[in-house]
Amino acid sequence: AELLDNLGEQLDFSARWQDYAETRSEAAALWHELGDFARESDSLLALAWGLWRQCRGADFGRTADAALRLAKPLGRSPQLANAYITLAYRHMIKSRYQDGLALLQHVREMSEQLGLGDVISDSLNVEARIVRAMGNDWTVPIRAALEIALSGGHELRAGNAFANMYWMYCDELRHEADAGVGRAGRHVPLV
């Protein structure tokens, strides 16, 4: 099961989403057989994100719900924190911003107690996206996500924060450029 999870990580980097989903699904089934519900929850959550990347939203939701059901009995744990981050993301895509932000605050409190800098960084990354969707200043949480990831040596999380920061800044620049074009397509100075 562990080898399948490791293979899944590699398939994630190569964007082989169908193979990724099959591998993560097999890993989750093996963890289930072994009775390791924490690892099964981890594998299911990874599978959920692979399904999201395949634009399989309903499957993403069902799989994330299954991971959350496994994580809840574990109590304060990395699995529960990560499942809640995914739920906060799902709140965001349904425009339930305040629900998402409240859940992320809970995740950060739990993660601080457990010393999970990588999870704190992830929660701030999602918070930045929610705050941006609300039309507010997203730079504070994304910079905090990046700082925590870098200072904790969480390279994957730092890369995620950089990538999200990049596309959000690019999107803002695109909107600013669009605002500078008049109706006839002529440039209108932004003063």
C-alpha positions in Angstrom: 0.0 0.0 0.0 2.8 2.4 0.8 4.5 1.6 -2.5 1.3 2.4 -4.3 1.0 5.7 -2.4 4.6 6.6 -3.4 3.8 5.7 -7.0 0.8 7.9 -6.8 3.0 10.8 -5.7 5.2 10.3 -8.7 2.2 10.0 -11.1 0.9 13.4 -9.7 4.1 15.0 -10.9 3.7 13.6 -14.3 0.0 14.5 -14.6 -1.0 10.9 -15.4 -4.4 11.4 -13.8 -6.1 8.2 -14.7 -3.2 6.1 -13.6 -3.0 8.3 -10.5 -6.6 7.7 -9.6 -6.3 3.9 -10.1 -3.1 3.7 -8.0 -4.6 5.8 -5.1 -7.8 3.8 -5.2 -5.8 0.5 -4.9 -3.7 2.0 -2.1 -6.8 3.0 -0.2 -8.3 -0.5 -0.6 -5.1 -2.1 0.8 -5.0 0.3 3.7 -8.6 -0.6 4.4 -7.8 -4.3 4.4 -4.9 -3.7 6.8 -7.2 -1.7 9.1 -5.1 1.4 8.9 -7.9 4.0 8.7 -5.5 7.0 9.0 -3.5 5.9 5.9 -6.8 5.0 4.1 -8.0 8.5 4.8 -4.7 9.9 3.4 -5.0 7.8 0.2 -8.7 8.7 -0.3 -8.0 12.4 0.1 -5.2 12.2 -2.4 -7.5 10.2 -4.7 -10.2 12.9 -4.3 -7.8 15.6 -5.5 -6.8 13.4 -8.5 -10.5 13.2 -9.4 -10.8 17.0 -9.1 -8.0 17.4 -11.6 -9.9 15.1 -13.9 -13.0 17.4 -13.6 -14.9 14.7 -11.8 -16.5 17.0 -9.2 -19.1 14.6 -7.9 -16.6 11.9 -7.4 -14.2 14.4 -5.8 -17.0 15.3 -3.3 -17.9 11.7 -2.5 -14.3 10.6 -2.0 -13.4 13.6 0.1 -16.5 12.8 2.3 -15.3 9.2 2.7 -11.9 10.5 3.8 -13.5 12.9 6.3 -15.7 10.1 7.7 -12.5 8.0 8.3 -10.6 11.0 9.8 -13.2 12.2 12.3 -12.9 9.2 14.7 -9.1 9.8 14.8 -9.7 13.2 16.5 -7.1 15.9 16.2 -4.8 14.5 13.6 -3.1 15.4 10.3 -5.8 13.4 8.5 -8.7 15.4 10.1 -6.9 18.7 9.4 -6.3 17.8 5.8 -9.9 16.6 5.3 -11.2 19.9 6.8 -8.9 21.9 4.4 -10.5 20.0 1.5 -14.0 20.7 2.9 -13.1 24.4 3.2 -12.1 24.3 -0.4 -15.4 22.7 -1.3 -17.1 25.5 0.6 -15.2 28.0 -1.4 -16.3 26.6 -4.8 -19.9 26.8 -3.5 -19.4 30.5 -2.4 -19.8 29.5 1.2 -16.8 31.7 2.1 -17.4 32.3 5.8 -17.9 28.6 6.4 -14.6 27.9 4.7 -12.8 30.6 6.7 -14.2 29.4 10.0 -13.1 25.8 9.2 -9.6 26.9 8.2 -9.2 28.8 11.5 -10.1 25.6 13.3 -7.6 23.7 11.2 -4.8 26.2 12.0 -5.5 25.9 15.8 -5.4 22.1 15.6 -2.3 22.1 13.4 -0.5 24.5 15.7 -1.1 22.2 18.6 0.2 19.2 16.6 3.1 21.1 15.1 2.0 20.6 11.5 3.6 23.5 9.6 2.9 22.0 6.3 -0.8 21.8 7.1 -0.9 25.4 8.3 0.7 26.4 5.1 -2.0 24.5 3.1 -4.7 26.1 5.1 -3.4 29.6 4.5 -3.1 28.8 0.8 -6.8 27.9 0.7 -7.6 31.0 2.8 -5.9 33.2 0.3 -8.0 31.8 -2.5 -11.2 32.3 -0.5 -10.2 35.8 0.5 -9.5 36.6 -3.1 -12.8 35.2 -4.2 -14.4 37.6 -1.7 -12.6 40.5 -3.3 -10.3 41.1 -0.4 -6.5 41.3 0.1 -5.3 37.7 -0.5 -1.6 38.6 -0.3 -1.3 38.4 3.5 -2.4 34.7 3.8 -0.5 33.6 0.7 2.7 35.2 1.9 2.2 33.6 5.3 1.7 30.3 3.6 4.9 30.7 1.7 6.9 31.9 4.7 5.7 28.9 6.8 6.5 26.5 4.1 9.9 27.9 3.4 10.9 28.2 7.1 9.7 24.6 7.8 11.4 23.1 4.8 8.1 22.1 3.2 9.3 22.4 -0.4 6.1 21.0 -2.0 4.0 23.5 0.0 6.3 26.3 -0.9 6.0 25.4 -4.6 2.2 25.4 -4.2 2.2 28.8 -2.5 4.5 30.2 -5.2 2.3 28.8 -8.0 -0.9 30.1 -6.5 0.7 33.5 -5.8 1.9 33.6 -9.4 -1.5 32.9 -11.0 -3.3 35.3 -8.7 -0.9 38.1 -9.4 -1.2 37.4 -13.1 -4.9 37.4 -13.0 -4.9 40.8 -11.2 -2.5 42.2 -13.9 -4.8 40.9 -16.6 -7.8 42.6 -15.1 -5.9 45.8 -14.7 -4.8 45.6 -18.3 -8.4 44.9 -19.4 -9.5 47.9 -17.5 -7.1 50.1 -19.5 -8.7 49.3 -22.8 -11.6 51.5 -24.0 -14.7 50.4 -26.0 -13.1 50.9 -29.3 -10.1 48.9 -28.3 -7.9 51.9 -27.7 -5.7 52.1 -24.7 -7.1 54.3 -21.9 -4.5 55.3 -19.3 -5.0 54.0 -15.8 -4.6 57.1 -13.7 
